[in-house]
C-alpha cells in the first residue's frame, strides 16, 4: 500500500511536470505535438539542425538527445525531451530559457 501511494505520487508529479513543460514551451511560442507522454519530440527536420541544438543544450548542461535517421525517417530529425519525476520545475524553466537563448543566437 505504501509503495502504491508512492508510485501514485510520483506519477502525479511526472504528469504535472509534463504539463508545466508543455505550457511553458507554448507560452514561449514553441510548438509541440499534442500527445500525453513524458517523452516529447520536437521535430526540426534536418539532421544537422537536431545535432546542433543538442550540442548547444549540452553546452548548457542540459541533456536532450538528437534523434535522426536511421532511427526516424529522413527529414524528421528531432530532439527528444524526456522528463522524469526527479526533475524539478526549475529544471524545466532552465530548459525553456536555454531554448530561447539558442533560438536568439541562431537568428
DRENDO-1510 file (C-alpha; in Angstrom, 1 decimal, always signed):
<recs>
REC; n; res; u; v; w
REC; 1; UNK; +0.0; +0.0; +0.0 .
REC; 2; UNK; +2.8; +2.4; +0.9 .
REC; 3; UNK; +4.5; +1.6; -2.5 .
REC; 4; UNK; +1.3; +2.1; -4.3 .
REC; 5; UNK; +0.8; +5.6; -2.7 .
REC; 6; UNK; +4.4; +6.5; -3.5 .
REC; 7; UNK; +4.0; +5.3; -7.1 .
REC; 8; UNK; +0.9; +7.4; -7.5 .
REC; 9; UNK; +2.6; +10.4; -6.0 .
REC; 10; UNK; +5.5; +10.1; -8.5 .
REC; 11; UNK; +3.1; +9.6; -11.4 .
REC; 12; UNK; +1.1; +12.7; -10.4 .
REC; 13; UNK; +4.3; +14.6; -10.1 .
REC; 14; UNK; +5.5; +13.5; -13.5 .
REC; 15; UNK; +2.3; +14.4; -15.2 .
REC; 16; UNK; +2.3; +17.8; -13.5 .
REC; 17; UNK; +5.9; +18.4; -14.8 .
REC; 18; UNK; +4.9; +17.3; -18.3 .
REC; 19; UNK; +2.0; +19.8; -18.3 .
REC; 20; UNK; +4.3; +22.5; -16.9 .
REC; 21; UNK; +6.9; +21.9; -19.6 .
REC; 22; UNK; +4.3; +21.9; -22.4 .
REC; 23; UNK; +2.6; +25.1; -21.1 .
REC; 24; UNK; +5.9; +26.8; -20.7 .
REC; 25; UNK; +7.0; +25.9; -24.2 .
REC; 26; UNK; +3.7; +27.1; -25.7 .
REC; 27; UNK; +3.9; +30.4; -23.7 .
REC; 28; UNK; +7.4; +30.9; -25.3 .
REC; 29; UNK; +6.0; +30.2; -28.8 .
REC; 30; UNK; +7.4; +26.7; -29.1 .
REC; 31; UNK; +5.1; +24.2; -30.7 .
REC; 32; UNK; +5.0; +20.6; -29.5 .
REC; 33; UNK; +2.9; +17.7; -30.7 .
REC; 34; UNK; -0.4; +17.2; -28.9 .
REC; 35; UNK; +0.4; +13.9; -27.1 .
REC; 36; UNK; +0.4; +12.8; -23.5 .
REC; 37; UNK; +3.8; +11.4; -22.8 .
REC; 38; UNK; +6.9; +12.1; -20.7 .
REC; 39; UNK; +8.9; +11.7; -23.9 .
REC; 40; UNK; +8.2; +14.7; -26.1 .
REC; 41; UNK; +9.7; +15.0; -29.6 .
REC; 42; UNK; +10.4; +18.4; -31.2 .
REC; 43; UNK; +10.8; +17.9; -34.9 .
REC; 44; UNK; +13.4; +20.0; -36.6 .
REC; 45; UNK; +13.6; +18.1; -39.9 .
REC; 46; UNK; +17.3; +18.2; -40.8 .
REC; 47; UNK; +19.9; +16.0; -39.0 .
REC; 48; UNK; +22.3; +18.9; -38.8 .
REC; 49; UNK; +19.9; +21.1; -37.0 .
REC; 50; UNK; +19.0; +18.5; -34.5 .
REC; 51; UNK; +22.6; +17.7; -33.7 .
REC; 52; UNK; +23.4; +21.5; -33.4 .
REC; 53; UNK; +20.5; +22.1; -31.0 .
REC; 54; UNK; +21.5; +19.0; -28.9 .
REC; 55; UNK; +25.1; +20.3; -28.8 .
REC; 56; UNK; +24.1; +23.8; -27.7 .
REC; 57; UNK; +21.8; +22.4; -25.0 .
REC; 58; UNK; +24.6; +20.1; -23.8 .
REC; 59; UNK; +26.9; +23.1; -23.5 .
REC; 60; UNK; +24.4; +24.5; -21.0 .
REC; 61; UNK; +24.5; +21.1; -19.1 .
REC; 62; UNK; +21.1; +20.0; -20.5 .
REC; 63; UNK; +20.9; +16.6; -22.0 .
REC; 64; UNK; +18.5; +16.4; -24.9 .
REC; 65; UNK; +19.5; +13.9; -27.5 .
REC; 66; UNK; +19.2; +14.4; -31.2 .
REC; 67; UNK; +17.3; +11.6; -32.9 .
REC; 68; UNK; +17.9; +11.2; -36.6 .
REC; 69; UNK; +18.0; +8.7; -39.4 .
REC; 70; UNK; +18.0; +5.7; -39.4 .
REC; 71; UNK; +16.1; +5.9; -36.1 .
REC; 72; UNK; +13.5; +8.2; -37.7 .
REC; 73; UNK; +12.7; +8.7; -41.3 .
REC; 74; UNK; +14.8; +11.2; -43.3 .
REC; 75; UNK; +13.6; +14.7; -42.9 .
REC; 76; UNK; +12.1; +14.1; -39.4 .
REC; 77; UNK; +15.2; +14.6; -37.2 .
REC; 78; UNK; +14.2; +15.8; -33.8 .
REC; 79; UNK; +15.2; +16.5; -30.2 .
REC; 80; UNK; +13.8; +14.1; -27.7 .
REC; 81; UNK; +12.8; +15.7; -24.4 .
REC; 82; UNK; +12.5; +13.1; -21.7 .
REC; 83; UNK; +11.0; +14.2; -18.4 .
REC; 84; UNK; +11.0; +12.3; -15.1 .
REC; 85; UNK; +9.6; +12.7; -11.6 .
REC; 86; UNK; +13.1; +13.5; -10.4 .
REC; 87; UNK; +13.1; +16.8; -12.4 .
REC; 88; UNK; +12.2; +20.0; -10.7 .
REC; 89; UNK; +10.2; +22.9; -12.1 .
REC; 90; UNK; +13.4; +24.9; -12.0 .
REC; 91; UNK; +15.0; +22.3; -14.4 .
REC; 92; UNK; +12.2; +22.9; -16.9 .
REC; 93; UNK; +12.4; +26.6; -16.5 .
REC; 94; UNK; +16.2; +26.3; -17.2 .
REC; 95; UNK; +15.5; +24.2; -20.4 .
REC; 96; UNK; +12.9; +26.7; -21.7 .
REC; 97; UNK; +15.2; +29.6; -21.1 .
REC; 98; UNK; +18.1; +27.8; -22.8 .
REC; 99; UNK; +15.8; +27.1; -25.8 .
REC; 100; UNK; +15.0; +30.8; -26.0 .
REC; 101; UNK; +18.7; +31.7; -25.8 .
REC; 102; UNK; +19.7; +29.3; -28.5 .
REC; 103; UNK; +16.9; +30.5; -30.8 .
REC; 104; UNK; +18.0; +34.1; -30.3 .
REC; 105; UNK; +21.6; +33.1; -31.0 .
REC; 106; UNK; +20.6; +31.3; -34.3 .
REC; 107; UNK; +18.5; +34.2; -35.6 .
</recs>
